[in-house]
């Protein structure tokens, strides 16, 4: 029998039914119906070509064939549990690989990651290019994206989808707001929202940027004021595929980075 075709669900049902000597109690343990347990056992018997249980006047009993296989079966399940624990052990290492846009890291994420490391001295943080981080290739734990939503990933917004105007004078354009002057072309084009704020702070004009980013600049004392907030299409999101998102270490960092939402 090929390992790839092992009937693991049916073997799990066999283990439960053998321990309880009752399809009903096995069904209760597995959160299925007794009929489903019976179907799994019959399918396993057909596959193996042996009878596993007999009904007697005293109730259900195991056949010799079933008894012969139970000990290695249960040892196998223990090995599965050990394998899962070994795979989960990496979570305790507290190594975080993050993709964060450069402008957002400098103004917002860096101070908060520093605070997390101060509270968790064993945490190690590895940063990769935040533009379009690939979870498969970069082995990422978590990413920050400026988007309308998490898409097919799990995620939480770090703040509302709002933008503010900083600076004064001619409009500054950037990829997230390429036409701030409407039909007219802006006199200055820059590469990202961080460069737009930097240009505005230097007196080169005004820019519409994500509110959360502008707040980070203001907290760092790099800008003095920002305009009234207005709705925007995109916000900064923390995202990850479901397996990474469920990790305890990732959830701990997400909780820290979103603590301001609860306070607000």
N, C-alpha and C positions, 0 to 999 in steps of 0.2 A: 504494500500500500504506500503510495507516495505521500510524503509529509504534507505537501500542499493540499491534499484532499482529505486530511484528517477531519472527521466529523466532530469538531470541538463542541458545538452546542449540544449534540446528542450525548457525547461523553460526559458533559457537565450534568445533563439530566440523569444519566445512569448513576453518577456518583451520588446525587441527591436522593434518588429513589432507593438506592442500595442502603444508604445511611438510615433512611426513615422506614424502609420496607413498606412504603405507602405512596401511591401516585398522588393522592390528595395532599399529603403533607409536603411532598416534594414540590407540588405545584404551588403551595403557599409560600415556600421558601424562594422559589424562582419567579414568583409573581406572574404565573401563567395559569391556564386551566388544567384540571386533571386530564381532560381529553388531549390537550397538547402534549402533556408528558407521555401519555400512551402512544401517541403518534410518533414521537421522537424515538421511543424505545422500540416500536415495531420497525421503524425505518432502520435503526441501528442493527436490529436482529437480521433484517433482510440483507444489509450490507455485509455483516460479518458471517452470515450463514450459520448462526448458532441461536439457541434460545437462552435468554438472559434471566427471565423470571417465570415462576410457576405459581399458579393460584392453588392453595390448599385449603382444607377446612380451617386451619389456624390463621390463614391470611396469605400474604405475599412472601415468597421465599426466593432466594437467589439460586441459580443453577451452579453446578461446578464450574462451567465455563466462565460465568460472570465472576465468581469468587476468585478464579485464577488470575483475572486481569485487574482486580480492584487495587491491589497494593501498588503495582507500577503506575496505574492510572493516577492515583492520589499523589504519588511521588512526582509524577509529571506536572500536576497542578501546582504543587509546591515550587517546582522549578519555574513555572510560569510566573508565580508571584515573586520569586526572587529576581527574575528577569525584569519585571515591571519596576520593582524597587531599585534595581541597579540603574535603570533608565531614568528614574525620577531623582536619583541621588545627585545628578548634576545641578538640580535646582538649588541645592543647599550651598553650592559654590558661590552663588550671588554674582555671577558674571553676566553683565547685561551688554548686549550688542544692539546699539540704537542707530537709527537713521533719522537725522533731524536737519531741516533746512538751515544753512549757515546763519542767515540773518535771525532766525528764530532762536537758534541755540545761543547766540551771543546776547540777545536782549531779554529772553524769557526763560529758556530752559536751563542755561548754565547756572544761574543762582539757585534754582530749585534742585538741580542735580547735586550741587555742592551741599545743600542742606540735607539731602538724602544720604550722601556719603558721610556727613558729619554724624548722623544718627545711626548709620550702618557702616562702621569703619572697614568691614570685610568686603564691602561691595566693590566690584571692579567694573568700570564702564568703558566700553569700546565704541567709538563713534565711527560711522562710515558716511559716505556721501549721502546727503539727505534728499537729493533730487532723484525721485523714482527708484528708491531702494528696492532691491529684489530679495524677498524673504528666502527664497530657495537658494540663490547663489551666495548671498552675504551671510546666511545663517542668522538672520535678525531675530531678536526677541520682540522688538517694538519699534514703531516708526511714527513720526509726526508728519502729517500731510496737510496742505492747504487745499481743501476740496469741499464739494457740496455735501458729502457724506462719506461713510466708510466704504461704500461700494460692496464688494463681496466679502470684505474682511469684517471682523469684530472691531468695535471701536466706541469711543466716547468723545464728544466735543469738549475741547478745553475752554470754550467760551462761546457766546452767541455769535451768529453770523452777522457781524456789524463792522462798519468801517468808519474811520474818522479822517478829517483833513488836518494835516500838519503843515506849518510854514505859511508863506504868503507870496503873492506875485504870480508869475507864469506857472502853468501846470507842468508837472513832472510825470512822465509816462513810465510804466514798467509793465512786464508781461501780464501781471494780474489786473492791470488797469491801463490798457494800451491806448485808450482814446479819452483821457479825462477832459479834454477840451471840446468834446463833441465832434462835430464835423471838422473843426480845425485841428491841425497837427501840433502836438506839444513841442516846445523848443528844446526840451531835454529828455532823452530816453536813457533809462538805466536798466540794470540786469535783474533786480529783485526788489522786494519791498524794503529791505534793510538799506539798500543803496538809495532808494527814494527818500526814506526818512533822513539819512545822512546828508543828502543833497539839500533837503528842505531845512535841516538844522543849520547848515552852512550858509543859508540865505540865498540859495539858488532857485527858489520857487516854492511851490506847494504841491503836496501829493496826497492822494487818497489811499490809505493803507489799512490793513486789518487792525481793529481796535486793540486786540490783545497784544499785538506787536508794539503798537504805540504806547500802551500802558507800560510795557517792559522798558522801553526807552525812557519814559518819564520816571519810573521807579529808580533807574540808574542815574538820573539827573542829566540825561543827554538832551532832553527837550523840556521846555517849560510848560507848554500848553498844547492842547489839541481841541479840534472843533467838536460840535455835537455829533453823536453817533447816528448813523443812518443804516438801513438794512443793506446787507450784502449777500451775494450768492454763496460765498465760500467762508469757511471757518477752519481753524486749526483743529485737527482730529488726531487722537492717539489711536493707532490701529495695529492689528496683528491677526494672522490666521487663528482659527479657533483653538488648535492645540497649544500654540504659544500663549494665547490669551488666557487659557485656563490655568497656566502654571502659577503656583503660589508666589514665586518671586516676581513675576510680571504683575500679578494683581496687587502686590504690595507697593510696587513702584507706581502703578496707575493710581492707586488710592492716594499716594503722596502728591502726585502731580495734579490731581483733581480736587485736593482738599479745599482749595479756594472756592469751588462751586458749592460745597456744603456750607461754608462760612457765609457765602453770599445769600 
